[in-house]
Amino acid sequence: MIYIIPTDTCFWIACALDDTKSYHKIYKIKNRELNKPLAIMVEDFDWLLENTTLNLEQVVFLKNYKKPFTILTNCPRIEMILNLEQEDFNYENKKFYKKIAFRVANNEIEKNLINEVWPIFLTSANFSWEKEIYDIYEAKKQFLKYTKDIKFLWENYKLDEKIKPSDIFEFDWENLEIKYLRKN
């Protein structure tokens, strides 16, 4: 199942971490290059502390970060899942996940979905190289023509278009020195 969800920035398209069929469908629908990995949304900061190579000081920094963010880090648990190879479970672009991009759920819709299907893969709900979508009707118009396997988890009309995309960064080793890949 593919989901369209509101986030702290724009609408995002998502699927369960173990749903490789929907994972590949997201790439196809968006016309996304396979060398661009999807982010993973987790329920909370405790998950990051317990499952990634981030230390307590870094996680506390993230909790207090004032803008939407995506953090790149290593995660042996997710890396192990990506490297599983079974008949119906294959991430053909796994070699591009050098570090995993994480977002932390910030609303009940995201948290409920994660509790239902475990961490989720996600990316902005727009076609590659096009503007982000802030209007649920626009998201429905664009994505329903590609698949009927989409569940829209928010029926309100619009999100705030003034909110910029998330900052994307990683920490330099174990300190708080940041290396930005995108800063808004």
Phi, psi and omega in degrees: 000138175255140182240145169249122185230151173277143175235190178283000176240283183224190174282144180235153176254136190216164171207162178297150182300329182262012181258079185293332177298312179291324177304310180291328178293323177299315178300317182293312181300314183282348188058044183271136178291139182295341179278007177248095182298156175275156174279166176236130177259131178244164187292319186203178182289330177301321179300316178300316182296320184281334191241352180244181178270009176291142177265173184301317180300319180292319179294320176298318176303313180298319179302327184262001180294131191278345184240164174302141182217159170232125182252131176265130179200173176272149180210094182306324181297312180290320178301321178296318179296316180298331183270357175295140176229108176230171186308309182253022185220089184212125174259097186295342181254022184302333181294344180272355178270066178294316171230155182261134177269120182247143167237152180251132180304140181230004175218166185293329179298313179296313181298318179296318179296316179297319178295330181280319188236008182080185179306154185237146168281144176202159176204162182302142182275076176205162176285148182307136178072010175251167183294153176296157181252129180244357186243122184298326180292324176294319178298317179296316181299318183284320191262333181293336179285348181261334180199145175268356182272040180245135175245121179269122187259017177204131183251357176295157190289309190220155167255168182283111182290348180284342180285127183278161175303161183293151168289141177241124182205171173221159176273147176271103183062224187260008180261191181260012176290128187255139172246110183276136169262330173210132178229126179250000000 
